[in-house]
Amino acid sequence: MKFKFYLGLLFLFVILNIGQGSWGLTESSEARYAEIGREMVISGDYLHPQLLGISHYHKPPVTYYLTALGYKIFGVNEFGARFFLSVALIIQLLLVFKIALLLFKEEKIALWSAVIYISFPVVLIATRNLTTDAYLTTFIIAAIFLWLKRKNNGSLIYLYGFYAALGLAFLTKGPVVVLPVVTFITVYKIVNKERLRVTIHTVLGVILMLAISASWFVAVVVDHPNLWDYFITEQIVNRSLNAQSFHRDKPFWYYLLFAPLVGLPWFGFIITDFIKNRKQIKNTNRQAFILAITVGVLLLVFSLFSSKLILYILPVYPFLALLGGYLAVGISQKRATIYNKIYLGFYALLVIALLVLIFYEKLSINIPLAAILILFLIGFSLFLYRKKEVFENQKLMDLTLGFTVGLLCVYTLFSSANADAINSVKDLMVRVDALDEDSTANIIVYDNRLPSASFYLDKKIITIANGNYRAKRETEFEQDTLYKNYYYDLQKPADLDRAQILMHANNNILILRDKTKVPDSLDFILNNFKNKEANGKWLIYY
């Protein structure tokens, strides 16, 4: 079974990378990480992240480093930016499989755990869009695996590996790593009635973790002492408790509603089966009970934070998948038949979605490839419906895997043909590049931030901010005034004067959202242009 699993991982890796660079960077998160990585490669400065020529210390650097490494291998393009997301997912699946073996000692449970994990839409979302979350979750799962391996094997190398993984996770997204790992370990020890033992190796491991975690922070704080207060106040306290300052505040119930939706259909299957068997699980299988409590506690604690984006809860889903793997091997034939029918309904929804994309005029898709995919989904589901099972609930597993592959293909086909729908400005930049024939124009973005513009045009762009939080930049860490050539804040009188001079140049190309209104008091922004074009959600003046 292990050989087939490893072969399946290889096949999945190929599927993940087919078309991985065929759609444009999505604004704003993915484009931001991609552009910071690009600027690192260009400048050679891997200590101080920059976005559009201005220091950007919102996140530690691991995601930027992996993105930059992708560029070194594959060139500066979307595939290079996303390649290591696919690698991360394969590592996650391997670790989930191995953790299940450590917890339950049964390969069927391990296989089901990995299959369920890859089926969660939120997992696929995280590996199709460049953010920190996929890498963070990889290090978290690695830390859990190494901790369990230490308990089972006893070798000190796993203990130190555990602390090293925590340190790397911290260098990926900061202290949020502590929550899922500490929650799992705490629940594990309470349920198993284990005492917390502190040895010299525990102390040395913590020192190792702190050394790795603090390495980059100490290095940049040496250059900018005021960064320490910025990290604590702005990036930890305000993000967690005052999310409205980052425009990411959501109500308490946000995750309680959306966590199941981005985990369909297995989220529903798992919760249903757990509720039905909860008393038996509590009395007969501590490991499954630990996983269930961990999932519940994490969802509750994440809900208490005011800052909420759907990928923030990605670390919950490995624990949910492990619980699902345990439950899946015990699903009755009657219940499996129900789940099979639900999955066939999801197949039908995918086919309907493809038909909509083919016939709806406002959306596009590669029709021959969409037709092939429709035939695959229909043919595969009919084949499984008639096929006799070699092992128990094989049909449900095959339906799960087939739907996952279909979902990946649909997303690739849709994203590559509908830039506006996924919030990509790749097509817009193609037009801007055509207008800037000799590459001497000033590319100006009004009251918005467009990292993609610099990425696709391979040149510095100018941002004019006028109150939109997306365009606002933090310039207090700049050591010279070079950034002023590329950033104008119209709330400042000196920048307003400079902007008036800039907008009188004859080689300007201005980009702004079609819904953005330029006040009459700033008529100089538009007065010097002769031409205006609409391009998707954007307007181009030249």
TIFI-384226 format. One record per residue (C-alpha): x, y, z; chain; residue number from 1. Coordinates in steps of 0.02 Angstrom, whole numbers, padded with zeros to 5 digits. Example, Ala and Ser with C-alpha at 12.3 -4.5 7.8 and 13.67 -1.06 7.14 Angstrom:
# residues 2
NUSE    east   north      up  rolo  loke
NUSE   00615  -00225   00390     A     1
NUSE   00684  -00053   00357     A     2
# end
This chain:
# residues 542
NUSE    east   north      up  rolo  loke
NUSE   00000   00000   00000     A     1
NUSE   00143   00119   00038     A     2
NUSE   00215   00099  -00137     A     3
NUSE   00046   00140  -00215     A     4
NUSE   00031   00290  -00100     A     5
NUSE   00202   00358  -00151     A     6
NUSE   00159   00327  -00334     A     7
NUSE  -00003   00423  -00307     A     8
NUSE   00095   00569  -00233     A     9
NUSE   00203   00573  -00389     A    10
NUSE   00050   00574  -00501     A    11
NUSE  -00030   00712  -00397     A    12
NUSE   00129   00816  -00406     A    13
NUSE   00120   00808  -00596     A    14
NUSE  -00065   00857  -00594     A    15
NUSE  -00030   01003  -00476     A    16
NUSE   00102   01074  -00591     A    17
NUSE   00006   01059  -00754     A    18
NUSE  -00048   01236  -00794     A    19
NUSE   00018   01302  -00627     A    20
NUSE   00085   01456  -00716     A    21
NUSE  -00058   01477  -00840     A    22
NUSE  -00155   01607  -00742     A    23
NUSE  -00101   01778  -00682     A    24
NUSE  -00055   01828  -00506     A    25
NUSE  -00207   01872  -00402     A    26
NUSE  -00215   02038  -00313     A    27
NUSE  -00173   02080  -00184     A    28
NUSE  -00097   01945  -00072     A    29
NUSE  -00022   01828  -00203     A    30
NUSE   00045   01972  -00307     A    31
NUSE   00121   02049  -00152     A    32
NUSE   00220   01893  -00104     A    33
NUSE   00272   01862  -00284     A    34
NUSE   00334   02040  -00308     A    35
NUSE   00430   02045  -00143     A    36
NUSE   00519   01884  -00195     A    37
NUSE   00557   01960  -00365     A    38
NUSE   00630   02118  -00288     A    39
NUSE   00739   02011  -00174     A    40
NUSE   00811   01920  -00325     A    41
NUSE   00843   02084  -00416     A    42
NUSE   00921   02178  -00270     A    43
NUSE   01010   02032  -00189     A    44
NUSE   00950   02097  -00020     A    45
NUSE   00872   01948   00070     A    46
NUSE   00867   02031   00239     A    47
NUSE   00754   02180   00208     A    48
NUSE   00598   02135   00107     A    49
NUSE   00539   02272  -00010     A    50
NUSE   00374   02296  -00100     A    51
NUSE   00374   02421  -00244     A    52
NUSE   00537   02493  -00180     A    53
NUSE   00478   02521   00001     A    54
NUSE   00522   02415   00152     A    55
NUSE   00386   02288   00195     A    56
NUSE   00405   02201   00363     A    57
NUSE   00230   02128   00381     A    58
NUSE   00290   01948   00378     A    59
NUSE   00451   01852   00415     A    60
NUSE   00549   01801   00259     A    61
NUSE   00531   01612   00231     A    62
NUSE   00391   01629   00101     A    63
NUSE   00492   01762   00009     A    64
NUSE   00646   01651   00010     A    65
NUSE   00553   01502  -00062     A    66
NUSE   00476   01613  -00194     A    67
NUSE   00645   01685  -00239     A    68
NUSE   00716   01508  -00251     A    69
NUSE   00576   01465  -00372     A    70
NUSE   00628   01612  -00479     A    71
NUSE   00810   01557  -00475     A    72
NUSE   00760   01385  -00541     A    73
NUSE   00617   01425  -00662     A    74
NUSE   00636   01611  -00697     A    75
NUSE   00529   01756  -00637     A    76
NUSE   00355   01696  -00684     A    77
NUSE   00196   01628  -00605     A    78
NUSE   00257   01448  -00610     A    79
NUSE   00416   01494  -00519     A    80
NUSE   00316   01589  -00389     A    81
NUSE   00198   01442  -00355     A    82
NUSE   00309   01291  -00382     A    83
NUSE   00355   01262  -00200     A    84
NUSE   00171   01268  -00151     A    85
NUSE   00153   01102  -00243     A    86
NUSE   00307   01034  -00154     A    87
NUSE   00233   01091   00012     A    88
NUSE   00070   01000  -00021     A    89
NUSE   00157   00837  -00063     A    90
NUSE   00258   00850   00098     A    91
NUSE   00098   00885   00196     A    92
NUSE   00014   00730   00125     A    93
NUSE   00166   00622   00164     A    94
NUSE   00170   00689   00343     A    95
NUSE  -00017   00665   00368     A    96
NUSE   00003   00484   00310     A    97
NUSE   00149   00454   00429     A    98
NUSE   00064   00540   00577     A    99
NUSE  -00088   00428   00552     A   100
NUSE   00027   00276   00556     A   101
NUSE   00103   00338   00719     A   102
NUSE  -00067   00370   00798     A   103
NUSE  -00168   00222   00735     A   104
NUSE  -00041   00093   00673     A   105
NUSE  -00149   00052   00521     A   106
NUSE  -00109   00091   00338     A   107
NUSE  -00291   00101   00286     A   108
NUSE  -00321   00243   00410     A   109
NUSE  -00162   00328   00351     A   110
NUSE  -00214   00316   00168     A   111
NUSE  -00389   00381   00206     A   112
NUSE  -00316   00526   00307     A   113
NUSE  -00210   00583   00159     A   114
NUSE  -00353   00561   00035     A   115
NUSE  -00471   00662   00144     A   116
NUSE  -00341   00799   00172     A   117
NUSE  -00312   00827  -00014     A   118
NUSE  -00501   00831  -00042     A   119
NUSE  -00527   00985   00065     A   120
NUSE  -00554   01135  -00053     A   121
NUSE  -00465   01250   00070     A   122
NUSE  -00307   01144   00049     A   123
NUSE  -00317   01160  -00140     A   124
NUSE  -00347   01348  -00125     A   125
NUSE  -00191   01367  -00019     A   126
NUSE  -00084   01277  -00148     A   127
NUSE  -00151   01373  -00298     A   128
NUSE  -00120   01547  -00226     A   129
NUSE   00045   01606  -00156     A   130
NUSE   00029   01652   00029     A   131
NUSE   00117   01602   00189     A   132
NUSE  -00018   01480   00244     A   133
NUSE   00033   01325   00145     A   134
NUSE   00213   01339   00205     A   135
NUSE   00161   01376   00384     A   136
NUSE   00048   01223   00387     A   137
NUSE   00189   01115   00318     A   138
NUSE   00303   01162   00462     A   139
NUSE   00163   01138   00588     A   140
NUSE   00125   00962   00525     A   141
NUSE   00312   00925   00523     A   142
NUSE   00326   00981   00705     A   143
NUSE   00180   00869   00756     A   144
NUSE   00256   00721   00663     A   145
NUSE   00428   00746   00742     A   146
NUSE   00352   00763   00916     A   147
NUSE   00254   00601   00896     A   148
NUSE   00405   00515   00820     A   149
NUSE   00507   00565   00972     A   150
NUSE   00375   00488   01085     A   151
NUSE   00372   00327   00984     A   152
NUSE   00557   00313   00942     A   153
NUSE   00644   00405   01082     A   154
NUSE   00785   00473   00972     A   155
NUSE   00841   00648   01019     A   156
NUSE   00858   00697   00836     A   157
NUSE   00669   00703   00825     A   158
NUSE   00657   00814   00979     A   159
NUSE   00779   00940   00907     A   160
NUSE   00695   00925   00737     A   161
NUSE   00530   00968   00822     A   162
NUSE   00600   01130   00893     A   163
NUSE   00687   01172   00728     A   164
NUSE   00521   01150   00635     A   165
NUSE   00437   01268   00759     A   166
NUSE   00575   01395   00729     A   167
NUSE   00552   01386   00540     A   168
NUSE   00364   01402   00560     A   169
NUSE   00392   01558   00665     A   170
NUSE   00503   01627   00526     A   171
NUSE   00358   01596   00406     A   172
NUSE   00215   01684   00496     A   173
NUSE   00265   01730   00672     A   174
NUSE   00196   01667   00838     A   175
NUSE   00032   01598   00768     A   176
NUSE   00124   01432   00749     A   177
NUSE   00115   01408   00937     A   178
NUSE  -00075   01390   00939     A   179
NUSE  -00105   01227   00842     A   180
NUSE   00051   01139   00906     A   181
NUSE   00027   01184   01089     A   182
NUSE  -00159   01145   01078     A   183
NUSE  -00127   00970   01010     A   184
NUSE   00012   00930   01133     A   185
NUSE  -00088   00998   01281     A   186
NUSE  -00243   00897   01236     A   187
NUSE  -00135   00743   01204     A   188
NUSE  -00056   00753   01376     A   189
NUSE  -00219   00790   01468     A   190
NUSE  -00314   00647   01386     A   191
NUSE  -00171   00525   01412     A   192
NUSE  -00139   00592   01587     A   193
NUSE   00043   00627   01551     A   194
NUSE   00147   00747   01652     A   195
NUSE   00250   00883   01571     A   196
NUSE   00433   00832   01585     A   197
NUSE   00570   00960   01565     A   198
NUSE   00745   00897   01533     A   199
NUSE   00907   00978   01480     A   200
NUSE   00864   00929   01302     A   201
NUSE   00698   01020   01318     A   202
NUSE   00790   01177   01371     A   203
NUSE   00917   01159   01231     A   204
NUSE   00776   01128   01106     A   205
NUSE   00686   01286   01160     A   206
NUSE   00849   01383   01141     A   207
NUSE   00868   01311   00966     A   208
NUSE   00689   01361   00923     A   209
NUSE   00714   01537   00990     A   210
NUSE   00879   01555   00897     A   211
NUSE   00798   01508   00732     A   212
NUSE   00641   01609   00766     A   213
NUSE   00733   01766   00819     A   214
NUSE   00873   01761   00689     A   215
NUSE   00792   01870   00558     A   216
NUSE   00702   01982   00682     A   217
NUSE   00863   02021   00776     A   218
NUSE   00955   02056   00613     A   219
NUSE   00828   02184   00552     A   220
NUSE   00801   02262   00724     A   221
NUSE   00988   02296   00732     A   222
NUSE   00967   02404   00576     A   223
NUSE   00799   02478   00630     A   224
NUSE   00776   02477   00821     A   225
NUSE   00598   02545   00807     A   226
NUSE   00548   02386   00715     A   227
NUSE   00535   02294   00880     A   228
NUSE   00386   02398   00936     A   229
NUSE   00313   02384   00761     A   230
NUSE   00320   02193   00764     A   231
NUSE   00241   02180   00937     A   232
NUSE   00109   02315   00924     A   233
NUSE   00059   02316   00741     A   234
NUSE   00094   02140   00677     A   235
NUSE   00047   02038   00831     A   236
NUSE  -00070   02134   00947     A   237
NUSE  -00168   02234   00818     A   238
NUSE  -00182   02091   00694     A   239
NUSE  -00253   01978   00829     A   240
NUSE  -00362   02097   00928     A   241
NUSE  -00385   02252   00822     A   242
NUSE  -00408   02180   00647     A   243
NUSE  -00512   02326   00585     A   244
NUSE  -00348   02422   00567     A   245
NUSE  -00301   02292   00435     A   246
NUSE  -00479   02281   00365     A   247
NUSE  -00486   02096   00408     A   248
NUSE  -00606   02097   00555     A   249
NUSE  -00747   01971   00544     A   250
NUSE  -00886   01920   00665     A   251
NUSE  -00862   01777   00789     A   252
NUSE  -00968   01657   00685     A   253
NUSE  -00866   01682   00525     A   254
NUSE  -00764   01521   00542     A   255
NUSE  -00910   01422   00611     A   256
NUSE  -00999   01456   00445     A   257
NUSE  -00857   01451   00320     A   258
NUSE  -00746   01315   00393     A   259
NUSE  -00872   01180   00343     A   260
NUSE  -00900   01259   00172     A   261
NUSE  -00716   01254   00123     A   262
NUSE  -00705   01076   00188     A   263
NUSE  -00851   01002   00092     A   264
NUSE  -00903   00868   00077     A   265
NUSE  -00789   00776   00199     A   266
NUSE  -00808   00906   00336     A   267
NUSE  -00992   00860   00343     A   268
NUSE  -00957   00673   00333     A   269
NUSE  -00832   00682   00477     A   270
NUSE  -00941   00787   00591     A   271
NUSE  -01091   00674   00557     A   272
NUSE  -00995   00514   00594     A   273
NUSE  -00909   00586   00746     A   274
NUSE  -01073   00641   00825     A   275
NUSE  -01145   00469   00793     A   276
NUSE  -00995   00377   00868     A   277
NUSE  -00933   00505   00996     A   278
NUSE  -00965   00397   01150     A   279
NUSE  -00880   00246   01075     A   280
NUSE  -00731   00351   01018     A   281
NUSE  -00712   00430   01190     A   282
NUSE  -00710   00260   01274     A   283
NUSE  -00612   00157   01148     A   284
NUSE  -00493   00269   01049     A   285
NUSE  -00402   00408   01138     A   286
NUSE  -00307   00463   00983     A   287
NUSE  -00466   00501   00885     A   288
NUSE  -00539   00588   01038     A   289
NUSE  -00383   00696   01052     A   290
NUSE  -00398   00747   00870     A   291
NUSE  -00582   00791   00890     A   292
NUSE  -00548   00901   01042     A   293
NUSE  -00401   00984   00953     A   294
NUSE  -00510   01030   00803     A   295
NUSE  -00647   01100   00916     A   296
NUSE  -00528   01202   01023     A   297
NUSE  -00435   01273   00874     A   298
NUSE  -00595   01328   00785     A   299
NUSE  -00655   01410   00946     A   300
NUSE  -00491   01502   00979     A   301
NUSE  -00471   01559   00798     A   302
NUSE  -00650   01624   00807     A   303
NUSE  -00605   01730   00959     A   304
NUSE  -00473   01825   00860     A   305
NUSE  -00541   01977   00770     A   306
NUSE  -00427   01954   00618     A   307
NUSE  -00501   01820   00506     A   308
NUSE  -00461   01759   00331     A   309
NUSE  -00514   01586   00275     A   310
NUSE  -00336   01522   00252     A   311
NUSE  -00291   01567   00431     A   312
NUSE  -00377   01407   00488     A   313
NUSE  -00286   01294   00365     A   314
NUSE  -00186   01214   00510     A   315
NUSE  -00350   01144   00579     A   316
NUSE  -00378   01031   00429     A   317
NUSE  -00235   00907   00453     A   318
NUSE  -00309   00861   00623     A   319
NUSE  -00482   00849   00545     A   320
NUSE  -00415   00737   00406     A   321
NUSE  -00332   00621   00532     A   322
NUSE  -00496   00607   00627     A   323
NUSE  -00585   00577   00461     A   324
NUSE  -00462   00439   00415     A   325
NUSE  -00502   00347   00575     A   326
NUSE  -00689   00365   00548     A   327
NUSE  -00682   00321   00363     A   328
NUSE  -00623   00142   00390     A   329
NUSE  -00775   00111   00498     A   330
NUSE  -00908   00186   00384     A   331
NUSE  -01051   00063   00359     A   332
NUSE  -01098   00009   00183     A   333
NUSE  -01265   00096   00201     A   334
NUSE  -01186   00261   00251     A   335
NUSE  -01051   00243   00117     A   336
NUSE  -01188   00225  -00014     A   337
NUSE  -01263   00390   00045     A   338
NUSE  -01093   00476   00037     A   339
NUSE  -01064   00404  -00138     A   340
NUSE  -01227   00482  -00197     A   341
NUSE  -01180   00649  -00119     A   342
NUSE  -01015   00643  -00212     A   343
NUSE  -01104   00604  -00375     A   344
NUSE  -01204   00762  -00342     A   345
NUSE  -01041   00859  -00327     A   346
NUSE  -00983   00783  -00492     A   347
NUSE  -01145   00846  -00571     A   348
NUSE  -01112   01020  -00500     A   349
NUSE  -00938   01020  -00580     A   350
NUSE  -01012   00971  -00748     A   351
NUSE  -01145   01108  -00733     A   352
NUSE  -01009   01234  -00689     A   353
NUSE  -00911   01186  -00846     A   354
NUSE  -01067   01202  -00954     A   355
NUSE  -01101   01375  -00881     A   356
NUSE  -00923   01427  -00923     A   357
NUSE  -00945   01363  -01101     A   358
NUSE  -01110   01451  -01137     A   359
NUSE  -01107   01605  -01023     A   360
NUSE  -01044   01749  -01131     A   361
NUSE  -00965   01850  -00991     A   362
NUSE  -00848   01708  -00942     A   363
NUSE  -00723   01611  -01047     A   364
NUSE  -00647   01438  -01051     A   365
NUSE  -00549   01327  -01169     A   366
NUSE  -00698   01235  -01243     A   367
NUSE  -00608   01078  -01309     A   368
NUSE  -00522   01050  -01141     A   369
NUSE  -00684   01086  -01047     A   370
NUSE  -00775   00959  -01156     A   371
NUSE  -00641   00828  -01121     A   372
NUSE  -00655   00863  -00935     A   373
NUSE  -00845   00845  -00941     A   374
NUSE  -00828   00677  -01027     A   375
NUSE  -00700   00623  -00897     A   376
NUSE  -00812   00671  -00750     A   377
NUSE  -00964   00584  -00823     A   378
NUSE  -00867   00432  -00881     A   379
NUSE  -00771   00412  -00719     A   380
NUSE  -00926   00426  -00610     A   381
NUSE  -01020   00298  -00718     A   382
NUSE  -00871   00181  -00716     A   383
NUSE  -00861   00187  -00526     A   384
NUSE  -01049   00165  -00510     A   385
NUSE  -01037  -00003  -00599     A   386
NUSE  -00867  -00058  -00533     A   387
NUSE  -00856  -00192  -00399     A   388
NUSE  -00755  -00140  -00247     A   389
NUSE  -00589  -00228  -00214     A   390
NUSE  -00585  -00166  -00033     A   391
NUSE  -00717  -00091   00080     A   392
NUSE  -00777   00083   00030     A   393
NUSE  -00656   00089  -00118     A   394
NUSE  -00790   00174  -00221     A   395
NUSE  -00800   00318  -00097     A   396
NUSE  -00611   00339  -00098     A   397
NUSE  -00603   00337  -00288     A   398
NUSE  -00746   00463  -00301     A   399
NUSE  -00653   00575  -00178     A   400
NUSE  -00492   00569  -00279     A   401
NUSE  -00579   00590  -00447     A   402
NUSE  -00675   00742  -00386     A   403
NUSE  -00516   00820  -00317     A   404
NUSE  -00426   00800  -00484     A   405
NUSE  -00580   00869  -00574     A   406
NUSE  -00586   01019  -00458     A   407
NUSE  -00402   01057  -00489     A   408
NUSE  -00429   01049  -00677     A   409
NUSE  -00585   01159  -00672     A   410
NUSE  -00493   01290  -00571     A   411
NUSE  -00346   01290  -00691     A   412
NUSE  -00458   01306  -00845     A   413
NUSE  -00564   01442  -00764     A   414
NUSE  -00422   01545  -00693     A   415
NUSE  -00317   01544  -00850     A   416
NUSE  -00461   01616  -00953     A   417
NUSE  -00543   01738  -00831     A   418
NUSE  -00416   01861  -00764     A   419
NUSE  -00545   01985  -00699     A   420
NUSE  -00643   01850  -00607     A   421
NUSE  -00491   01798  -00506     A   422
NUSE  -00435   01979  -00480     A   423
NUSE  -00282   01967  -00591     A   424
NUSE  -00217   02115  -00693     A   425
NUSE  -00109   02012  -00810     A   426
NUSE  -00213   02056  -00964     A   427
NUSE  -00215   02239  -00911     A   428
NUSE  -00026   02240  -00901     A   429
NUSE  -00012   02165  -01075     A   430
NUSE  -00106   02317  -01140     A   431
NUSE  -00004   02440  -01036     A   432
NUSE   00157   02361  -01099     A   433
NUSE   00096   02382  -01278     A   434
NUSE   00062   02567  -01246     A   435
NUSE   00235   02589  -01170     A   436
NUSE   00324   02543  -01331     A   437
NUSE   00497   02607  -01285     A   438
NUSE   00482   02568  -01098     A   439
NUSE   00509   02750  -01050     A   440
NUSE   00335   02793  -00985     A   441
NUSE   00296   02829  -00804     A   442
NUSE   00171   02694  -00752     A   443
NUSE   00062   02775  -00619     A   444
NUSE  -00069   02687  -00513     A   445
NUSE  -00194   02803  -00430     A   446
NUSE  -00254   02765  -00253     A   447
NUSE  -00221   02579  -00261     A   448
NUSE  -00075   02460  -00242     A   449
NUSE  -00033   02348  -00389     A   450
NUSE   00119   02238  -00358     A   451
NUSE   00074   02143  -00518     A   452
NUSE   00110   02298  -00622     A   453
NUSE   00292   02298  -00571     A   454
NUSE   00301   02108  -00586     A   455
NUSE   00236   02099  -00764     A   456
NUSE   00313   02259  -00831     A   457
NUSE   00481   02227  -00747     A   458
NUSE   00501   02408  -00699     A   459
NUSE   00470   02527  -00555     A   460
NUSE   00294   02595  -00547     A   461
NUSE   00229   02750  -00460     A   462
NUSE   00089   02743  -00331     A   463
NUSE  -00015   02897  -00292     A   464
NUSE  -00109   02870  -00129     A   465
NUSE  -00262   02973  -00085     A   466
NUSE  -00344   02893   00065     A   467
NUSE  -00371   02714   00007     A   468
NUSE  -00297   02597   00138     A   469
NUSE  -00236   02481   00000     A   470
NUSE  -00123   02617  -00069     A   471
NUSE  -00056   02675   00100     A   472
NUSE   00125   02629   00133     A   473
NUSE   00233   02629   00289     A   474
NUSE   00386   02735   00251     A   475
NUSE   00454   02760   00427     A   476
NUSE   00589   02630   00400     A   477
NUSE   00663   02708   00243     A   478
NUSE   00842   02764   00264     A   479
NUSE   00844   02880   00113     A   480
NUSE   00720   02975   00005     A   481
NUSE   00731   02868  -00152     A   482
NUSE   00558   02797  -00115     A   483
NUSE   00483   02968  -00147     A   484
NUSE   00515   02943  -00332     A   485
NUSE   00387   02803  -00330     A   486
NUSE   00265   02848  -00191     A   487
NUSE   00159   03004  -00172     A   488
NUSE   00039   03028  -00026     A   489
NUSE  -00083   03165  -00073     A   490
NUSE  -00130   03187   00110     A   491
NUSE   00039   03272   00129     A   492
NUSE   00055   03449   00055     A   493
NUSE   00234   03420  -00005     A   494
NUSE   00182   03263  -00099     A   495
NUSE   00033   03352  -00173     A   496
NUSE   00149   03482  -00248     A   497
NUSE   00265   03347  -00315     A   498
NUSE   00118   03254  -00391     A   499
NUSE   00063   03407  -00488     A   500
NUSE   00235   03417  -00567     A   501
NUSE   00234   03230  -00605     A   502
NUSE   00064   03235  -00690     A   503
NUSE   00120   03369  -00813     A   504
NUSE   00246   03251  -00893     A   505
NUSE   00202   03192  -01068     A   506
NUSE   00255   03011  -01048     A   507
NUSE   00133   02958  -00912     A   508
NUSE   00016   02808  -00915     A   509
NUSE  -00113   02812  -00776     A   510
NUSE  -00207   02661  -00708     A   511
NUSE  -00356   02668  -00590     A   512
NUSE  -00507   02563  -00544     A   513
NUSE  -00662   02600  -00646     A   514
NUSE  -00760   02639  -00487     A   515
NUSE  -00628   02758  -00419     A   516
NUSE  -00680   02941  -00422     A   517
NUSE  -00547   03074  -00438     A   518
NUSE  -00604   03230  -00342     A   519
NUSE  -00626   03392  -00438     A   520
NUSE  -00493   03469  -00327     A   521
NUSE  -00370   03346  -00405     A   522
NUSE  -00417   03377  -00586     A   523
NUSE  -00233   03392  -00628     A   524
NUSE  -00224   03201  -00612     A   525
NUSE  -00326   03176  -00773     A   526
NUSE  -00312   03340  -00868     A   527
NUSE  -00154   03302  -00965     A   528
NUSE  -00214   03140  -01046     A   529
NUSE  -00286   03128  -01222     A   530
NUSE  -00344   02947  -01221     A   531
NUSE  -00446   02837  -01106     A   532
NUSE  -00477   02649  -01116     A   533
NUSE  -00577   02527  -01012     A   534
NUSE  -00493   02361  -00976     A   535
NUSE  -00595   02245  -00867     A   536
NUSE  -00614   02328  -00696     A   537
NUSE  -00484   02459  -00737     A   538
NUSE  -00463   02619  -00835     A   539
NUSE  -00306   02669  -00930     A   540
NUSE  -00265   02851  -00968     A   541
NUSE  -00124   02894  -01087     A   542
# end
